[in-house]
Amino acid sequence: MTSRVPVRGSGPLQPAQPTPSQAMPALRLIVSNDATSSFDELVEHGLQAERQGDRQRARDCFHAALGQLPAERAHETSALLRWIGRTYHTDGDPVTALECLEVALAIAEANDDHAAKGHAMNLQAIVHWQSGRLDEAEKLYNAARDTALAAGESKLAAMTAQNLGIIANIRGDVDLALHYFETGLRDYRALGLPADVCKALNNLGLLHTGQQRWDNAASAYQEALQIAEVLGDTSSRIMIEVNYAEHFLAQGLFDR
């Protein structure tokens, strides 16, 4: 059974009042083995399914979790809707993704949950950026970063810095891109997040290659490769090796 409600113009949400059946676009009743699972089990099953690329299964679990959401954890509705929106974005449905994220943001605001607000805005920005709407994406990234810093969400602040660096690089503002990339890298190092450090170093390598700062690029790529190898992250290592190869091609060093 499917029910769909308008997202815009539905009036203000109160912290204790948001109900998934009223707020969630394309909410479906789930009848499956998950019906007997606890809320936490459903959330974990959904996140695992998403990691495995089974996004329909992930949505089913998240929807079922919404139906079992304990009253005292109503604020977690925002995260569930954000994760559902993320699966739609990955599936190439930005319209439904943004509808989900708009509701997630409204619920976070109603509950005065600054961390949830920042995460919702960051994902909205990603959807807009990948749809080619750079101005809207930049605005949302800045808002998400301000909210993350105010809420003490250091990882989200580092993530938004990286994303702002990508937009600055696309626009050709190399100095601003370098500032954001280095800021994000410093924050990831301080948090002890090697996988994110690896990605930030790859972004720096690309930026330095584009500016023909060959030694800086090589240093970034070499450290990123070492981290990827230690983590056993094959997909990241392949990506970095390809970019490192492009770095040598740009210099005409074909044997390397």
C-alpha positions in Angstrom: 0.0 0.0 0.0 1.4 3.4 -0.9 0.5 6.8 0.5 2.1 10.0 -0.7 1.8 13.3 1.0 2.9 16.8 -0.1 6.2 17.9 1.4 5.9 21.6 0.9 3.3 23.7 2.5 2.3 21.1 5.1 2.8 23.5 8.0 5.3 23.5 10.9 6.3 20.3 12.6 6.4 19.9 16.4 9.2 17.8 18.1 6.8 15.2 19.5 4.4 15.1 16.6 6.2 14.0 13.4 4.9 10.6 12.3 6.5 8.7 9.4 3.2 7.8 7.8 2.4 11.6 7.5 5.8 12.9 6.6 7.4 10.3 4.4 7.1 10.4 0.6 6.2 7.1 -0.9 5.9 5.3 2.5 4.9 1.7 2.1 3.7 -0.9 4.5 6.4 -3.6 4.8 5.3 -7.2 5.3 8.4 -9.4 5.6 10.6 -11.3 8.0 11.7 -7.9 9.4 8.3 -7.5 11.0 9.5 -9.4 14.0 12.8 -7.5 14.2 13.5 -4.8 16.8 14.0 -1.2 15.8 17.8 -1.4 16.2 18.0 -4.6 14.2 16.0 -3.1 11.4 18.3 -0.1 11.3 21.4 -2.3 11.2 19.9 -4.5 8.5 19.1 -1.5 6.5 22.6 0.0 6.8 24.2 -3.3 5.9 21.9 -3.8 2.9 22.9 -0.3 1.7 26.6 -1.1 2.1 26.0 -4.2 0.0 24.3 -2.2 -2.8 20.8 -3.6 -2.1 19.1 -0.3 -1.8 15.5 -1.5 -2.1 16.1 -3.9 0.8 17.7 -1.0 2.7 14.6 1.1 2.1 12.3 -1.7 3.2 14.2 -2.0 6.5 14.3 1.8 7.1 10.5 2.0 6.4 9.9 -0.9 8.8 12.0 0.8 11.4 10.0 4.0 11.1 6.9 1.9 11.9 8.6 0.6 15.1 10.3 3.9 16.2 10.1 4.1 20.0 8.4 7.3 21.2 11.4 8.4 23.2 13.6 8.2 20.1 11.3 10.2 17.8 14.2 12.5 17.0 15.9 9.6 15.1 13.1 9.9 12.4 15.3 12.6 10.7 18.2 10.2 10.3 16.0 7.4 8.9 14.5 9.7 6.3 18.0 11.0 5.4 19.2 7.5 4.8 16.1 6.7 2.7 16.8 9.8 0.7 20.4 8.7 0.3 19.3 5.5 -1.3 17.1 7.3 -3.8 20.0 9.6 -4.6 22.2 6.7 -5.3 19.5 5.2 -7.5 19.4 8.3 -9.6 16.2 9.7 -8.3 17.1 13.2 -7.1 13.5 14.4 -6.9 12.4 11.8 -4.3 15.8 12.1 -2.5 15.2 15.8 -2.0 11.7 15.3 -0.8 12.9 12.9 1.8 15.7 15.2 2.8 13.4 18.2 3.1 11.2 16.3 5.6 14.4 15.1 7.4 15.6 18.7 7.7 12.1 19.9 8.9 12.1 17.3 11.7 15.6 18.1 12.7 14.7 21.8 12.9 11.6 21.0 14.9 13.6 19.0 17.4 16.4 21.7 17.5 18.8 18.9 16.5 21.8 20.8 15.0 23.8 17.7 14.1 20.8 16.2 12.2 20.3 19.5 10.5 23.9 19.7 9.3 23.8 16.1 7.9 20.5 16.7 6.1 21.8 19.9 4.5 25.1 18.3 3.5 23.2 15.5 1.7 20.9 18.0 0.0 24.1 19.8 -1.2 25.5 16.6 -2.6 22.3 16.0 -4.6 22.3 19.5 -5.9 26.0 19.4 -6.8 25.7 16.1 -8.7 22.7 17.6 -10.5 24.9 20.5 -11.7 23.4 23.2 -9.4 26.6 24.5 -7.9 25.3 27.7 -6.4 22.6 25.9 -4.4 25.1 23.2 -3.4 27.7 25.8 -2.2 25.0 27.6 -0.2 23.9 24.4 1.5 27.5 23.2 2.1 28.3 26.5 3.9 25.1 26.2 6.0 25.9 22.6 6.8 29.5 23.5 7.8 28.3 26.4 10.0 25.8 24.1 11.7 28.4 21.3 12.1 30.9 23.7 13.8 28.3 25.0 16.1 27.2 21.5 17.1 30.7 20.2 17.5 30.2 17.7 14.7 33.9 17.7 13.7 33.7 14.9 11.1 30.8 16.6 9.3 32.7 19.9 9.4 35.7 18.2 7.8 33.4 16.6 5.2 31.8 19.9 4.2 35.3 21.4 3.9 36.3 18.8 1.4 33.1 19.3 -0.6 33.5 23.0 -0.6 37.0 22.4 -1.9 35.7 20.4 -4.8 33.3 23.1 -5.8 36.0 25.8 -5.6 38.3 23.6 -7.7 35.5 23.1 -10.3 35.1 26.9 -10.5 38.9 27.4 -10.9 39.5 29.0 -7.5 42.6 27.1 -6.7 43.6 29.0 -3.6 40.2 28.5 -2.0 40.1 24.8 -3.0 43.6 24.3 -1.4 42.4 26.0 1.8 39.4 23.7 2.1 41.2 20.6 1.2 44.0 21.2 3.7 41.4 22.2 6.4 39.5 18.9 5.8 42.7 16.9 5.8 43.9 18.5 9.0 40.6 17.8 10.7 40.5 14.1 9.5 44.0 13.6 10.9 43.0 15.1 14.2 40.0 12.7 14.4 42.1 9.7 13.5 40.1 8.7 10.4 42.6 7.1 8.0 40.0 6.2 5.3 38.9 9.9 5.1 42.6 11.1 5.3 43.2 8.9 2.3 40.4 10.5 0.3 41.5 14.0 1.3 45.1 13.3 0.1 43.7 12.0 -3.2 41.9 15.3 -3.6 45.1 17.2 -2.9 47.0 15.1 -5.3 44.5 16.0 -8.1 44.7 19.7 -7.2 48.5 19.8 -7.2 48.6 17.8 -10.5 46.4 20.3 -12.1 48.7 23.1 -11.0 51.8 21.2 -12.0 53.1 21.0 -8.5 54.5 17.6 -9.2 56.4 17.0 -5.9 53.4 18.0 -3.8 51.1 15.8 -5.9 53.5 12.8 -5.6 53.8 13.2 -1.9 50.0 13.2 -1.4 49.5 10.2 -3.7 52.3 8.2 -2.0 50.9 8.7 1.5 47.4 8.0 0.3 48.6 4.7 -1.3 50.3 3.7 1.9 47.1 4.2 3.9 45.0 2.4 1.4 47.3 -0.6 1.5 47.3 -0.7 5.3 43.5 -0.5 5.3 43.2 -3.2 2.6 41.0 -0.7 0.7 41.4 -2.1 -2.9 38.9 0.2 -4.5 40.5 3.4 -3.1 44.0 2.1 -4.0 42.9 1.5 -7.6 41.5 5.1 -7.8 44.6 6.6 -6.4 46.9 4.6 -8.7 45.0 5.7 -11.7 45.3 9.4 -10.6 49.0 8.9 -9.8 49.5 7.5 -13.3 47.7 10.5 -14.8 50.2 12.7 -12.8 53.1 11.0 -14.6 51.3 11.2 -18.0 50.9 14.9 -17.5 54.7 15.2 -17.2 55.4 12.9 -20.2 56.9 10.3 -18.0 55.3 7.4 -19.8 57.5 4.6 -18.4 56.5 5.6 -14.8 
